[in-house]
């Protein structure tokens, strides 16, 4: 069993004992702590709640609602929803915060409390730590006349879609004229409700649904990686569709499949959408340090400036605000479009990508071929629990101090257009090693070279 407490929320596996799993006791403990934080920092005892369709969702929802009511917090319950929908709903409802019950791309045994501030954005480091501190304090519960109230609101699917249709760079008429045939894989979660409704509103009449029953029975590992999208790839070819679309359980990650069944690449979701946005809205871009260099290349092609942020959505959003970014996100298929809101939104990404593709006028594979070709190799080294990882990274930094490097999040070293990024895990004694180059062989060789350096340093230690 696992329970992970971080600044963005609490996640873990269902079952086990308190403190060692995502148990009812832990759910109540951290929900009430967040509720108290909202009241203390905003004076607004109202929280918007939504959940994905995973099997434990209803049970967790009941515990969360009751916990919030018990401390005098009113709940706006959106029911089955998406992370970006709740993010939009918080400021629209003028609430003090929001909670999304989802473990994102994690398998079915996981669930989580994703915590939002009054702007509908993830908590920053200071706020997250304050919530964790409150969780260790004694909670005073409300008397019967001061219990919170609950309101059910199922209108936000339409409100979210209407919001997207009003975005200046979303061209419904262009999408309708393109007459796309699309296969979608929504991993039997809430994407199965929201994605078909969005496509219909965008004028797409031929939609082939794959795993769109929101019952939480994930038919495959829900992370939208190539190895998990074999059925989608095969169905695109079988249906002779123009493209395939895959989202994760809470619909904040997005990736595409080309008409020939090949993967567009989750790293290139942001690249393609940024290319379209930059064609019409000059400005800066941001992604995290572990994302493909292709975004920087495309940004500079448009005469604009790219900036890198530490890994984590809240870090990307902070950098985007600092640099007045017009489009940003993460290489895991996360699109953050400030014209909409500061949160990863697969639905906004779908609308922008389809507009881009419709105006491009050729196939998805041809569009993909217009972008720089890079390959990312993802590796890790397991260390002993008592290993000084910071010291280890410092020694690698010293060895490559003549190369351009960054230490804002672990250590990233650049070798012309190739790079390697070393990050310590927040949850286990490992170092993640990501490397990127123009070929798989070169990327793997670069990663292996750094791994060899680490082993040499450990040997000398």
Steps between C-alpha positions, in 0.01 A plus 500: 500500500616854427417850625682799350461849646616780268433869444244432228295253701477159658506179298526134578364152456160406638506280809751414768551672832479870580817684400605220266228518237224725367265402781178665625690635800762663277234635262313667787822630655633674190162613369421681824851649504449641152156630593647678801776645278240635257303667781815643659648639177189613313225537758283325242362165622403372156683224307431357154529122474528269200625149436610262229327164453741270682352221710569661837362838392158480659635379832766773510245762391268411788781531754619832355153657489423395856836622625456843343145535631622403847720812519239735356612501136238516223563261209419553133504141370554470123481120515689317224723769358855579386792676663488799260122530542535535876784748447266715291208458740680625814529866390165484316336394827706755695607216727788499746657191343443173322567128535523248216477135601738337255834327493543621141686236297555259791339152486157421646618423855611863540300811583590849620394841619623760250479839670425835334514859627233766442637562149443137407875433493711247688639610834852636507769359726424724797125435488547127463731484800251701706224249421726215613576687825129558570441127446714429807297734720179429689196590289200672657180387331186710446190477713182369341361842403824592324550191281583562136245457223534306177386611155507274194586661166521296178512803267876537483554261211306745283659805665847358430414426137342845453816655646715311248283594204544869586881485481620713208734233360235225498342495152191279509418565134846390386474179705150430367612544137797268556249219564735307726452134588635451853548205734515584871631300797375641830613209719146456641515820703345844474661572164234262370241765594687819417700418183206378286295802609784736408557337160130527421503868591806546274307357205667157487231255388701177469626401844589139580495444875746262665483446877259789559276344768579700817490204738862514622593159358817612327555263204874565499757698696338847496819695430476605132832354390559313170510156664154564649337623179532194278122453473455864403770476236345187351151653502619813319638286219197269495254789480720686252467799731687827468640478852465354846468693827590367845456668839577390852231437768468864611544647149800725555739299281457461125667309219425414139535207262572562132279367221746215436487387863834655591529703817510877459695502828376643829800735505377649172146577616626825653738563209219486240256710702773756577586521130138588421466751785829672412389541138219722622616628840869597530640439846712283724467130578582287804535128568677305772864399488419140409296593190619483140725766351264508202287762676801730526579445132145580391485802731824643362382430145219744571749754638387458860666396828480163673549457875537184709339435838549239769291185460147532636194685375511767770863577408414526131207733574720720721759535224227566243368790706850638555578500127157597363474176307232447233519120505675248722471166669679173549636234269259242642225638276400783733379819327477821705339782302478823706232642271281229655646437847823405675454124510568202276190450287469218247166636376650838411792312342265293282322812372824683420663195338201423278484863388872486420459173309196627309683813389814301416290295258708184494538184706605471864818312403591778254448759772722299734776489237522880500639504855857426613553132571631420845497188715488498882652212694362455853709315758554484873760385753394354834719603792515407866265695725791667684675619182566876481340564161570875513869428542492258211333751268756763604785274395339438160451876466870561571601247237296679233540858624635613161166409337189719527300367794209581730444409865148638547368144516768239554763534229450552128806499275486613137719368220411722203147381413528192720441498874479282809291577808562339839232537770462340839166335568287653775366161604778242468883483501551523124641745250299541181716548193336639187703567188406630156671487163413478132506119509411228746852359490661834584251575777562159659877543466484837671296356786736203534799736513349691793400175672859381462625827651270456799613143556864616484431772757324250726793260462745766612273586794 
